[in-house]
Amino acid sequence: MTGSLAVVGLGPGDARWLTPEAQAALAAADVLIGYRPYLERVPARPQQTRHPSDNREEGARAAQALRQAAEGARVAVVSGGDPGVFAMAAAICGEIEAGPPAWRDLDLAFLPGVTAMLAVAARVGAPLGHDFCAISLSDNLKPWDLIERRLEAAAEAGFVIALYNPISRARPWQLGVAFERLRRKLAAATPVVFGRAVGRADERVAVTTLAAADPAAADMTTLIIVGSPETRAIARPGRGPLVYTPRATQGLA
C-alpha cells in the first residue's frame, strides 16, 4: 500500500477561503495532523483519525506525518493560512532532508492557502500593491537582533512590511521595540493596519499611523501591515479608510 502526504493550507479561518483542492485533500485523508486550533476548523469525519499537538511541536508533527505516510496512510497536515508561510511546509521539508531515504519517495503535495497578509490587505484595499516583505517577530527560531536588523533594512529599502507572530504571552515587549525601530526609518504618518482574526467571528481591523500604533492592540491572531513611504490612506466619510500602495513609485511612470 502506497501512502501520501498533503500539507494543506486552511486559509485564515473562513471556510469560503478554503480552496476546492484543499477541501478534496482533507476529505480523502485517513489521518489528519496539526496544531489543535487548526484541526478544530476541519469537520470531523468518522473514517479519519486526528492527532492534535502543541504549537511548538512542528518537528515532531512533521516526523509523525512522514512516518505514517511511509507506512501507507493518506495523511494531511494542516496549517493556518498558507503552509509555506512561517508554517508546516518548511518543517516537512526539513524532516525529509534529515530523515530516511524512504521519505523522499513519498507522494507529496503542498496545497496553498490564503495567508493572513493577503486576507488583511483585502479588508482595507491594496497596501501590498507594490513591493513588500513578510517578517515574523517570533525569536523562537532566530535571534532577536537579526529581526531588528531586518526590520530596519526593509523599512529603509522602501518595502511594505507584513508582521507575523507579533506578540505573545512569552514575548509581550517585542512588538513595541519593533515599532520603535521602524519609527527611526519611517514617517510618523505611515499607515499601519492591525488585522485581528480576519475571517472569523471575532474579526477586528483597524487603521492607524506608525506614531499612534499601540502594541496592546495586537495578539497572536493579529497580522500587522506597516506601510512604505509610498503607502496612502484615503479617508471615506462613514467608512473605514482605504489603504493602498501605488504601483508606480514616486517620480516614475
ROVEXLO-579128 format. One record per residue (C-alpha): residue number from 1; x, y, z. Coordinates in Angstrom, 3 decimals, padded with zeros to 6 digits. Layout:
node n=NUM&c1=X&c2=Y&c3=Z
...
END
This chain:
node n=1&c1=000.000&c2=000.000&c3=000.000
node n=2&c1=001.412&c2=003.407&c3=-001.020
node n=3&c1=000.854&c2=006.313&c3=001.330
node n=4&c1=000.791&c2=010.018&c3=000.584
node n=5&c1=001.237&c2=013.301&c3=002.410
node n=6&c1=-000.622&c2=016.541&c3=001.674
node n=7&c1=000.400&c2=019.720&c3=003.501
node n=8&c1=-002.788&c2=021.760&c3=003.443
node n=9&c1=-003.334&c2=025.488&c3=003.895
node n=10&c1=-006.638&c2=026.204&c3=005.630
node n=11&c1=-006.609&c2=029.930&c3=004.970
node n=12&c1=-007.246&c2=032.485&c3=007.727
node n=13&c1=-010.409&c2=030.907&c3=009.106
node n=14&c1=-013.428&c2=031.495&c3=006.892
node n=15&c1=-014.487&c2=028.335&c3=005.042
node n=16&c1=-015.099&c2=030.447&c3=001.931
node n=17&c1=-011.328&c2=030.910&c3=001.669
node n=18&c1=-010.557&c2=027.188&c3=001.737
node n=19&c1=-009.687&c2=026.106&c3=-001.797
node n=20&c1=-011.505&c2=023.205&c3=-003.504
node n=21&c1=-008.133&c2=021.440&c3=-003.810
node n=22&c1=-007.603&c2=021.696&c3=-000.042
node n=23&c1=-011.165&c2=020.507&c3=000.670
node n=24&c1=-010.645&c2=017.436&c3=-001.501
node n=25&c1=-007.351&c2=016.558&c3=000.200
node n=26&c1=-008.898&c2=016.862&c3=003.674
node n=27&c1=-011.851&c2=014.675&c3=002.674
node n=28&c1=-009.568&c2=011.994&c3=001.195
node n=29&c1=-007.163&c2=011.743&c3=004.139
node n=30&c1=-007.074&c2=008.761&c3=006.511
node n=31&c1=-005.084&c2=010.751&c3=009.078
node n=32&c1=-005.207&c2=014.452&c3=009.979
node n=33&c1=-002.299&c2=016.004&c3=011.890
node n=34&c1=-001.872&c2=019.571&c3=013.085
node n=35&c1=-001.857&c2=022.245&c3=015.750
node n=36&c1=-005.043&c2=021.724&c3=017.771
node n=37&c1=-006.846&c2=025.029&c3=016.933
node n=38&c1=-006.275&c2=024.401&c3=013.231
node n=39&c1=-007.547&c2=020.823&c3=013.398
node n=40&c1=-010.672&c2=022.095&c3=015.114
node n=41&c1=-011.511&c2=024.049&c3=011.945
node n=42&c1=-011.731&c2=020.820&c3=009.924
node n=43&c1=-015.078&c2=018.964&c3=010.131
node n=44&c1=-014.725&c2=015.534&c3=011.737
node n=45&c1=-015.256&c2=012.511&c3=009.521
node n=46&c1=-015.849&c2=009.053&c3=011.027
node n=47&c1=-013.265&c2=007.280&c3=008.861
node n=48&c1=-010.423&c2=009.595&c3=009.885
node n=49&c1=-008.054&c2=009.661&c3=012.845
node n=50&c1=-006.855&c2=013.014&c3=014.176
node n=51&c1=-003.626&c2=013.845&c3=016.006
node n=52&c1=-003.627&c2=017.341&c3=017.542
node n=53&c1=-000.453&c2=018.762&c3=019.072
node n=54&c1=001.017&c2=021.902&c3=020.600
node n=55&c1=002.177&c2=024.942&c3=018.654
node n=56&c1=005.898&c2=024.380&c3=019.299
node n=57&c1=005.938&c2=020.755&c3=018.153
node n=58&c1=006.376&c2=021.335&c3=014.421
node n=59&c1=009.329&c2=018.967&c3=014.002
node n=60&c1=007.653&c2=016.121&c3=015.864
node n=61&c1=004.395&c2=016.765&c3=013.984
node n=62&c1=006.205&c2=016.614&c3=010.633
node n=63&c1=008.079&c2=013.431&c3=011.527
node n=64&c1=004.876&c2=011.723&c3=012.676
node n=65&c1=003.152&c2=012.631&c3=009.423
node n=66&c1=006.027&c2=011.296&c3=007.329
node n=67&c1=006.221&c2=008.053&c3=009.306
node n=68&c1=002.511&c2=007.381&c3=008.905
node n=69&c1=002.604&c2=008.205&c3=005.194
node n=70&c1=005.586&c2=005.870&c3=004.749
node n=71&c1=003.536&c2=003.134&c3=006.440
node n=72&c1=000.806&c2=003.521&c3=003.813
node n=73&c1=-001.630&c2=006.103&c3=005.221
node n=74&c1=-003.057&c2=009.031&c3=003.309
node n=75&c1=-002.010&c2=011.849&c3=005.628
node n=76&c1=-002.976&c2=015.517&c3=005.629
node n=77&c1=-001.038&c2=018.002&c3=007.749
node n=78&c1=-002.958&c2=021.244&c3=008.267
node n=79&c1=-001.633&c2=024.783&c3=008.609
node n=80&c1=-003.465&c2=028.028&c3=009.117
node n=81&c1=-003.125&c2=030.389&c3=006.171
node n=82&c1=-000.601&c2=029.072&c3=003.659
node n=83&c1=001.594&c2=026.138&c3=004.739
node n=84&c1=004.641&c2=027.680&c3=003.066
node n=85&c1=004.497&c2=030.962&c3=005.029
node n=86&c1=006.017&c2=030.507&c3=008.513
node n=87&c1=004.256&c2=027.154&c3=008.732
node n=88&c1=004.419&c2=023.402&c3=008.269
node n=89&c1=005.778&c2=023.105&c3=004.714
node n=90&c1=009.296&c2=024.076&c3=005.784
node n=91&c1=009.143&c2=021.706&c3=008.769
node n=92&c1=008.135&c2=018.831&c3=006.474
node n=93&c1=010.982&c2=019.630&c3=004.060
node n=94&c1=013.476&c2=019.791&c3=006.926
node n=95&c1=012.432&c2=016.390&c3=008.242
node n=96&c1=012.652&c2=014.887&c3=004.747
node n=97&c1=016.172&c2=016.271&c3=004.319
node n=98&c1=017.334&c2=014.778&c3=007.627
node n=99&c1=015.211&c2=011.614&c3=007.561
node n=100&c1=015.420&c2=008.181&c3=005.930
node n=101&c1=015.588&c2=007.800&c3=002.116
node n=102&c1=012.059&c2=006.349&c3=002.027
node n=103&c1=010.633&c2=009.742&c3=002.951
node n=104&c1=011.990&c2=011.232&c3=-000.284
node n=105&c1=009.981&c2=008.713&c3=-002.300
node n=106&c1=006.609&c2=009.683&c3=-000.834
node n=107&c1=003.777&c2=011.097&c3=-002.898
node n=108&c1=003.959&c2=014.643&c3=-001.518
node n=109&c1=001.790&c2=017.711&c3=-002.230
node n=110&c1=001.842&c2=021.231&c3=-000.810
node n=111&c1=-001.570&c2=022.852&c3=-001.201
node n=112&c1=-001.605&c2=026.650&c3=-000.913
node n=113&c1=-003.995&c2=028.674&c3=001.195
node n=114&c1=-004.831&c2=032.352&c3=001.676
node n=115&c1=-002.153&c2=033.676&c3=004.001
node n=116&c1=-003.009&c2=036.281&c3=006.657
node n=117&c1=-001.303&c2=039.234&c3=004.996
node n=118&c1=-003.454&c2=038.782&c3=001.877
node n=119&c1=-006.661&c2=038.477&c3=003.892
node n=120&c1=-005.888&c2=041.578&c3=005.969
node n=121&c1=-004.795&c2=043.580&c3=002.921
node n=122&c1=-008.056&c2=042.743&c3=001.156
node n=123&c1=-010.065&c2=044.181&c3=004.070
node n=124&c1=-008.569&c2=047.665&c3=003.630
node n=125&c1=-007.716&c2=047.982&c3=-000.062
node n=126&c1=-004.288&c2=047.345&c3=-001.562
node n=127&c1=-001.481&c2=048.043&c3=000.918
node n=128&c1=000.561&c2=045.293&c3=-000.784
node n=129&c1=000.102&c2=046.895&c3=-004.205
node n=130&c1=003.842&c2=047.437&c3=-004.651
node n=131&c1=006.967&c2=045.731&c3=-003.278
node n=132&c1=006.507&c2=044.149&c3=000.143
node n=133&c1=008.038&c2=041.608&c3=002.514
node n=134&c1=006.935&c2=039.452&c3=005.446
node n=135&c1=008.826&c2=039.221&c3=008.737
node n=136&c1=007.974&c2=037.036&c3=011.728
node n=137&c1=008.622&c2=038.701&c3=015.085
node n=138&c1=008.970&c2=035.326&c3=016.803
node n=139&c1=012.509&c2=034.729&c3=018.039
node n=140&c1=011.932&c2=031.043&c3=018.782
node n=141&c1=013.995&c2=030.040&c3=015.752
node n=142&c1=016.134&c2=033.105&c3=015.083
node n=143&c1=017.817&c2=035.755&c3=017.282
node n=144&c1=016.024&c2=038.986&c3=018.092
node n=145&c1=018.919&c2=041.169&c3=016.926
node n=146&c1=018.549&c2=039.648&c3=013.443
node n=147&c1=014.846&c2=040.553&c3=013.454
node n=148&c1=015.687&c2=044.139&c3=014.360
node n=149&c1=018.262&c2=044.400&c3=011.563
node n=150&c1=015.797&c2=043.021&c3=009.032
node n=151&c1=013.071&c2=045.440&c3=010.142
node n=152&c1=015.321&c2=048.447&c3=009.675
node n=153&c1=016.682&c2=047.188&c3=006.355
node n=154&c1=013.187&c2=046.547&c3=004.980
node n=155&c1=011.945&c2=049.967&c3=006.070
node n=156&c1=014.992&c2=051.734&c3=004.658
node n=157&c1=014.608&c2=049.856&c3=001.352
node n=158&c1=011.019&c2=051.059&c3=000.996
node n=159&c1=009.172&c2=047.778&c3=001.445
node n=160&c1=005.690&c2=047.498&c3=002.891
node n=161&c1=006.158&c2=045.097&c3=005.822
node n=162&c1=003.746&c2=042.392&c3=006.956
node n=163&c1=004.461&c2=041.397&c3=010.564
node n=164&c1=003.566&c2=037.827&c3=011.523
node n=165&c1=003.581&c2=036.463&c3=015.109
node n=166&c1=003.716&c2=039.993&c3=016.527
node n=167&c1=003.225&c2=039.271&c3=020.223
node n=168&c1=002.581&c2=036.513&c3=022.749
node n=169&c1=002.487&c2=035.994&c3=026.497
node n=170&c1=006.144&c2=034.964&c3=026.356
node n=171&c1=007.079&c2=037.970&c3=024.155
node n=172&c1=004.963&c2=040.929&c3=025.281
node n=173&c1=007.657&c2=043.559&c3=024.625
node n=174&c1=008.892&c2=042.785&c3=021.126
node n=175&c1=006.206&c2=044.494&c3=019.058
node n=176&c1=006.797&c2=047.772&c3=020.887
node n=177&c1=010.508&c2=047.522&c3=020.187
node n=178&c1=009.772&c2=046.690&c3=016.548
node n=179&c1=007.635&c2=049.826&c3=016.190
node n=180&c1=010.396&c2=051.926&c3=017.749
node n=181&c1=012.895&c2=050.515&c3=015.252
node n=182&c1=010.589&c2=051.299&c3=012.356
node n=183&c1=009.980&c2=054.842&c3=013.619
node n=184&c1=013.691&c2=055.509&c3=013.102
node n=185&c1=013.258&c2=054.930&c3=009.367
node n=186&c1=009.649&c2=055.808&c3=008.545
node n=187&c1=007.486&c2=058.919&c3=008.887
node n=188&c1=005.109&c2=059.217&c3=011.821
node n=189&c1=002.116&c2=059.318&c3=009.442
node n=190&c1=002.958&c2=055.985&c3=007.781
node n=191&c1=-000.264&c2=053.914&c3=007.660
node n=192&c1=-000.377&c2=050.811&c3=009.859
node n=193&c1=-003.099&c2=048.149&c3=009.636
node n=194&c1=-003.982&c2=045.822&c3=012.510
node n=195&c1=-005.967&c2=042.799&c3=011.335
node n=196&c1=-007.089&c2=040.503&c3=014.140
node n=197&c1=-008.713&c2=037.096&c3=013.473
node n=198&c1=-009.671&c2=038.080&c3=009.936
node n=199&c1=-012.283&c2=035.701&c3=008.562
node n=200&c1=-013.563&c2=034.659&c3=011.966
node n=201&c1=-016.474&c2=035.793&c3=014.113
node n=202&c1=-014.271&c2=037.977&c3=016.324
node n=203&c1=-012.547&c2=039.745&c3=013.419
node n=204&c1=-011.308&c2=043.262&c3=014.098
node n=205&c1=-009.487&c2=045.506&c3=011.596
node n=206&c1=-008.142&c2=048.963&c3=012.427
node n=207&c1=-006.083&c2=051.510&c3=010.507
node n=208&c1=-003.800&c2=053.864&c3=012.372
node n=209&c1=-000.415&c2=055.540&c3=011.942
node n=210&c1=003.047&c2=054.425&c3=012.945
node n=211&c1=003.181&c2=057.219&c3=015.515
node n=212&c1=-000.062&c2=056.036&c3=017.147
node n=213&c1=000.416&c2=052.276&c3=016.710
node n=214&c1=-000.161&c2=050.603&c3=020.096
node n=215&c1=001.309&c2=047.133&c3=020.712
node n=216&c1=-001.537&c2=046.451&c3=023.161
node n=217&c1=-003.923&c2=046.307&c3=020.183
node n=218&c1=-002.303&c2=043.070&c3=018.958
node n=219&c1=-002.214&c2=039.429&c3=019.964
node n=220&c1=-001.010&c2=036.232&c3=018.278
node n=221&c1=-004.072&c2=036.198&c3=015.998
node n=222&c1=-003.127&c2=039.640&c3=014.649
node n=223&c1=-001.363&c2=040.391&c3=011.377
node n=224&c1=000.102&c2=043.882&c3=011.088
node n=225&c1=000.892&c2=045.700&c3=007.855
node n=226&c1=003.260&c2=048.672&c3=008.081
node n=227&c1=003.202&c2=050.862&c3=005.002
node n=228&c1=006.133&c2=052.143&c3=002.981
node n=229&c1=006.858&c2=055.835&c3=002.297
node n=230&c1=004.559&c2=055.474&c3=-000.738
node n=231&c1=001.557&c2=053.981&c3=001.102
node n=232&c1=-001.508&c2=056.195&c3=001.375
node n=233&c1=-004.707&c2=056.191&c3=003.428
node n=234&c1=-007.785&c2=057.687&c3=001.755
node n=235&c1=-010.454&c2=058.956&c3=004.128
node n=236&c1=-014.031&c2=057.877&c3=003.295
node n=237&c1=-016.951&c2=059.534&c3=005.113
node n=238&c1=-018.789&c2=057.000&c3=007.233
node n=239&c1=-016.448&c2=054.192&c3=006.208
node n=240&c1=-013.019&c2=052.942&c3=007.129
node n=241&c1=-010.077&c2=054.435&c3=005.248
node n=242&c1=-008.858&c2=052.866&c3=002.025
node n=243&c1=-005.176&c2=051.968&c3=002.281
node n=244&c1=-003.080&c2=051.370&c3=-000.812
node n=245&c1=000.464&c2=051.475&c3=-002.124
node n=246&c1=000.652&c2=052.824&c3=-005.681
node n=247&c1=002.187&c2=050.517&c3=-008.248
node n=248&c1=004.360&c2=053.336&c3=-009.575
node n=249&c1=006.936&c2=054.745&c3=-007.198
node n=250&c1=007.162&c2=058.499&c3=-006.756
node n=251&c1=008.530&c2=060.236&c3=-009.795
node n=252&c1=008.237&c2=057.181&c3=-012.068
node n=253&c1=005.640&c2=056.484&c3=-014.742
END
